[in-house]
Amino acid sequence: MAKTKAYLFDFDGTLVDTMPGFADIAGKVMHRYHPEISFEYARQRYLETSGNPFFKQLEIIFPGDPTNPEKARIFEETKIEGFFNSHFTGEVKDAINALRSAGHIAGIASNNFQELIDRFVATGGLEFDIVLGFRPGFEKGPQHFDFVRHKYGLSKGDLTFVGDSLKDAEKAFDYGIGFVGICGTFRPEDFRKIREDIVTIESMKELLYL
């Protein structure tokens, strides 16, 4: 952490508390198309596979199912209203502003669609050095990490990713950069299944004291 020059943050569930609402929508959509599984089970599978775009989550949960594109469309359309009713908390704003004031790069790396993240940030009252969302062929993980490293001339040791999902942790460790797990969607013991020495925090302000 002492070497970190740039922090990249996942968006949903990390910077903004959208995950419970998204999980409810996903659970309802999956249960509607697959009544043989319960809403609760579908919701849990959404959380377990979070960190991927929803259309990829569906392919993990229901490989090759012909209704996956329709389920993804309904999910993306339904989530938008709740998404733009969310906001950055004062704690998140204080943490990001403090990191940037200390000379760190602070950016977003999300698998939410680029245009949605851009719209949210434009009216969210918080500035970031770089905002990366999903678009075809460019998603959270190596593609985002490579882009940031090349843009700012960073080594892997200069970069730390902060996220709320187990997939976020896997993406960071597989790439070879630092990772901090923010608890909420998953517990510290869940993160430790990925790596025993993983760093976790309960709130964004704790990031300033690591």
N, C-alpha and C positions, 0 to 999 in steps of 0.2 A: 504493500500500500504506500510506503514511503516513496517509492519510485514513480508512482502513478502521475502521469501528466494529463491524461484525458480520461474522463468518466463517460461511458455510454450507459444510458438508462433505457430499459424496457419501458413501455408506456402503460398499457392496461394492467392494473393490479400493482404497479410499481410507483408511477407518478400520479396516477388517477385511479380511484377506487371503482372501476367499472366491472371487475371480474364477477362479483356475485350476480349482477344483473345479466351479464352475458351468459353465465352458466345456466341461469333460469331459462333464458330464451333458447339456448342450445338444447337443454334437456327436454323442453316442450316440443321443439321441432323434431328431434330424434324420436321421442316417444310417439308422436303423431304418426310418423311413417313406419315405426317399428313397435306396435303396441305389445309385442311379446316381451319387451324389456320395460322396466319401470322408469318413470321420470327420474327417480333418485339415482338409479344406476347410470342412466344416460348423462345426467348432470355430472356425476363423479367422473365418468370417462372423458367428458369435455375438459374438466380440470386436469386430469392426469395427462392429457395430451396437449395441454395449452403450451404456448410458446411457438406453435406452428400456425399458419393461416388456417381458418376454419375448414376450407375445402380440403386441405391436407389432413386435418384431424379426422374428417369424415372417411377419408381413404384408409386411415389407420384403423378406425373403429369398424367401418363397413367396407372392406376392400372390394372395389369394382361394382358397388351397388349402383344401379342405373338412376336411382333417385338422388344420389349425392349432389349433383349440380343444382337441383331444385331446392334441396334442403339448405345448401349454402346460400342461394339467392334469398330465400325467406329470412334466414338468420341475418344476413348483412342488411337487408331492408328494415327489419324490425328493430335492430339494435341502435339505429341512428338517433332516434329521438332521445333515448336515455343517455347516449354518448354525449350529446351536446348539452345536456342538462347537468353534466358532471363539471368539476372544476379542480384546479390545483389548490391544495390546502395551503394555509399560511406556513406550515412546517416545511412542505415541499419547496415553496418559494424561498424561504429562508435558507434552506440547505443548498439549493442550486445557486442562489446569489452569493452565498459565502464561498462556495467552491470557485466560482468564476472570479470573485474578488481576490482570492488567494492565488490567482494565476493559472488555475486549471481550466482545461477545455471541458465543457459539459454539453453532451449531445443526446439525442434520442435515436434508438435503434429499435423499431417496432415492426411487427408483422400486420399491424392495422394498415389500411390503405393510405398511401402517401397523401392523397388529396384530403382525407379526413383529418389526419394528423396536422397537416398544414393549416386547415381551417380552424382547428381547435387551438393551436398555438398562437395563431394570429389574433385571437380575442381572449387568450388566457391570462394575460398580464404577466407573462414570464418569458424571458429571452433565453435562447439556447444558441450555442455556437454552430451547431449543425443539427438538422432534423431529417432523419431517414425513415421512410415507411416502406411498405411493400408495393412493388410493382413487378410485373412478370419478368423473371430473370434476375431480380434484385431483391433479396430478402434478408431478414435478420439472421445473423450468423456470419460465415466467412466473407460473404459479399459485402456486407456492411462494414465488418471489421477491416477488410482490405481497403475499402474506400477511405475510411477515416485515417488509417495508418499512412496511406500514400498522400492524402491531402495535407496532413500535418507533419509528415516526415518522422513518424513514430516507429519505435521497435515494439515488439509484442509486450515486452516488460513495462512499457509506458502506458499500457491500456488496461483499464478495469471495467468490466461489465457488471451492472447492477440489475437484477431481475427477481421476479417473484415465482418463477416456475422451475421445475426440475429440468425441463428442456433448455431453459436459459442457461442453467449451470452446465449442462452437457455441451452446449454449443461453445461456451467460453473455454471450458477445459479441453475439448477436442481441438480447438484452434490454438490453444497455448497461451491464453491471456488470463489475467486475474478475474476473480468473480466474487461478488458479495450477494448473498441471498437475503431478500427482504421478506420476512415472515408475514403470513396472512392467508394467502392461498394454500401454502404448505407450512408445516411446522419445522423447527430446527432438526428434529430427528428424521424427518423426510429428506431434507437436504443432505444429512450425513450418510444416507444410503448411496449418494452419488460419490462423496468423498468424505472420509472421517474428519479431516482437518478443515473442512469448508467453513468460511466465515459467514455468519448470519447476523442480521440486525432486526430489531422489532419496529424501528421507526427510522425515517430518513435522517433525523437529527443525529442519530448515532453514527452515521457515516463520517461526520466531522471529527469524531474522536478516535477513529480507528488508527 
